[in-house]
Amino acid sequence: MNDVRAEAVLRRIRAIPEGFVRTYGDVSPGAPRFAGSVLSTSDEPGLPWHRVVRADGSLAKGQRQRALLDAEGVPFRAARPDRVDLRVARLRGDVDPA
């Protein structure tokens, strides 16, 4: 795995504040599956992995992820309660805080 690219993805994930989410494509522009690969191999304590969701707001880790997001007050869609309301919860702006 490209360590420079992986570190950039991890840096973007660490920068997501409580109560917000980003999509896999937000943290790895042009290569959302790479973000998933980085997350699947990371064992960094305290990494807010649960704040990364699919482009449609659905959750890759189901109820475990939902519980963590609920605890942070992340809103879910009324019509699709299994999906984060990206209109409200998606962090906007530059994807690279460095």
N, C-alpha and C positions, 0 to 999 in steps of 0.2 A: 504494500500500500504506500502511496506517496505521502511521506510524513509531513511535508510542507502543506499540502492540500488538506490532509486530515487535521492538522493543527489549526488551520484556518476555520474549518467546520466546527471544531470543538470551541474555538474562541467565540464564534458567532452564537453557539448554543449557550455558553456561559453568560453571554451578554443579555439573554432574554430575561427581563425582570419578572418577578412574581406577578401572577394575574394576567399574563400575556402569553401568546403562542406565536410561533413561526412555522411555516411549512418546510418540508424537506427541501423543496426547491429554493426557499428563501435562504437557508443556511448553506446550500450547495448549488448556487445558480448554474443552470444548464446540466446538472448531474445529480438530481435528487436521490437516485439510488445509491450514489456514493455516500451521501449523508447517512442513509440507513446502514450501509456497510460499516462506516466509522462508529456509529452508535452500537452496533451489534458486537464490536470488538473492544469497546471501551469499558474499563472497569474503574473509571475515575470516581472516587467518592464525592458526593455532592453535585455531580453533573446533573443539571435539570433536564434530563432526557425527555421527561414527560411533557415538556413545553413545545415539543416538535410534533406536528400533526400532518396528516395527509392534506393534499391540496383541496379536497372537498370538506375538510374539517373532521373527517373520521379519525378514529384512534387505532394505531397499530397494536397497542398493548391492552386494548379493551378496558375491563372494569378496574384493573390496577391503575392504569393511566387516568381513567375517569375520576377515581377517588382522589388522586393527587391534585388534579385540576380543579375539582369541586372544592377542595380544601383551600385553594388559592382564590376562589371566587370567579374562576373563568366561566363566562356565560355559554350556555348551549342553546341551540336553536329550538324554538317552541315546536315547530312542525316536524323537526327531525332531532329529537332529544339525544340521539347517539352521536351528534356532530357538534363541534365547537362553532359558535357564531363568529365566524371570521370577520364579519363586518365590524364587530366590536372588539374582539380579543386579539386580532392579528396585529403584531407590532409592525409599524411602517417605518420607512426610512432606510438609510444605508445598512446593508447587510454585514459590513465588516467594520466593527468598532475600532480596529487598530488604525 
